[in-house]
Structure formats: structure tokens, C-alpha cells
Amino acid sequence: SLTVEQGEFVAIVGPSGCGKSTLLKVVAGLIRATAGSVRVAGAEVTSPLKIVGMAFQNSTLLPWRNTLRNVLLPLEIVGKKNADNEATELLHSVGLADRLTHYPSQLSGGEQQRVALARAFAGQPDILFADEPTGNLDRTTGEQVESLLFRLNEESATTLVLVTHDERLAQRCDRRLKMTDGVLEEIA
């Protein structure tokens, strides 16, 4: 069982293969639980949630869409019209206002991850699930992306559930859980 309160920052740590990423995907409705139930904001999760943002270890940007169009994607999916200003503002907030027309292949790894964070926050999700968002970055770039993640999260009062191997990153969260063989336990 896992309960996360609104606005809380929770880190889930544990060895590779223990089920951390699978847990995030189940809670977000990306894959079905094999047993039990999943409730988010009081509702049973039976399909992908529209109230969440996702940030993955790999930026998962669409290579045929420029930076602005990648950030617009979740807004288009929910039918938001004339969202260019919102997407541009998000890209400005992550320091990429000068890269709106660049494609992912024209961006560094850190820039791609910042675009992914802007996209994750598009539409002001209630919950952000972050799966190793700094895992593919060098230490300096990772720390910049990490600070950005926490700043955006605090500004938007979003609940953050973070999966990481980085204990230093996990310690910045309100609460830490450790997963071992699919079982979660609180870390004091």
C-alpha cells in the first residue's frame, strides 16, 4: 500500500529491477495492476490519467516535433486551444525560450530533459511522476535539472512521486520509501 498526500514530495528508492518504474506506470494508468486496486484523487484508475505529468529518464521527446510542439502535445491531447503562450512560457521558465523551433536532435541531453520537464508540467497536472529524471545526465547538468524539477513543482504545488537511485536527490523529498522485491517500506 502507498498513500501520498496532496502536495507531498515522495521519493522511492531501491535496486534496479525491484519494481519502482512499474509502480509509477501502474499508478499513472499506463499499465494495469495484476491484483488489487489503484485510486488516484479518490477515483479508480482504469486508463491513463489526464491529471498527471510524466518525466522519464529518457526525455521521450518526439523527434519530428520541435521543442514548442513537444511541449504542446499534452495540451493538444486534452483539447486545449491556443496553448502556444502557455507552452512558450514553460519553455522560458526552463531557460529554453531561444530553442522553440529546435528539434530534439539539435538539443543537448540536458536541454532535452528540460523540454521533457516543461512538457510534464504543461496543463498544470495535479501529480507528477518522475522516473529517474536525472539518470542519463552528467552530475552538473543533473543537478540543474533536479533544481528545476523542484522549483517547478513548488511553484505549481504539484504532488511529486519520484523514482531514483540517487540517494542525495531522494533526501530532498518530504518522505522516502524503499522498494525491495516489490515491497515498499518507509525510510526514517
Buried (B, 14 or more C-beta within 10 A) or exposed (E): EEEBEEEBBBBBBBEEEBBBBBBBBBBBBBEEBEEEEBEBEEEEBEEEBEBBBBBBBBBEBEEEBBBBBBBBBBBEEEEBEEBBEBBBEBBEBBBBEEBBEBBBEEBEBBBBBBBBBBBBBBBEBBBBBBBBBBBBBEEEBBBBBBEBBBEBBEEBEBBBBBBBBBEEBBEBBEBBBBBEEEEBEEEE
